[in-house]
Amino acid sequence: MAKKKAAPSVCELGGPEIQVMGIRIKPTDVVDFNAWSCGSSANITVDILDSAGTPTPLANQQGATHVGVTLPALVPGDYVLVWSFIQASTPWKTRVEVAVNGTDRFRHRKDSSTSATPFLRGFLLLQVVP
């Protein structure tokens, strides 16, 4: 009898990676950010930086396995969405997604088998156009 295959973790779901450096959005767009940690809890932080580099904290969750935030309305300009994970233990996996008006525009995964450090940081450039 064949072994029953384990169901994929939430970090393995969501389809293929969508690796882009930035996305263009409108001030009226709804931008949702989601980050998952699998296999280990993590300290997950999310900030948005304006064009002057001034950060606005959006989330700082300790011992989290999921953080989801909807970005505040943004006026036209350039921004950087920055996130970080500090994993509590190994093995771990992560999945980060950014959706605009319900459509995934960015997806990235990492895991402890390919990354030697439990501190992970990522970013996505956002250009808000009128």
Secondary structure as GFF3:
##gff-version 3
##sequence-region A 1 130
A	DSSP	beta_strand	22	25	.	.	.	ID=ss1
A	DSSP	beta_strand	31	38	.	.	.	ID=ss2
A	DSSP	beta_strand	42	49	.	.	.	ID=ss3
A	DSSP	beta_strand	55	64	.	.	.	ID=ss4
A	DSSP	beta_strand	66	70	.	.	.	ID=ss5
A	DSSP	beta_strand	77	87	.	.	.	ID=ss6
A	DSSP	beta_strand	93	100	.	.	.	ID=ss7
A	DSSP	beta_strand	103	111	.	.	.	ID=ss8
A	DSSP	beta_strand	119	128	.	.	.	ID=ss9
###
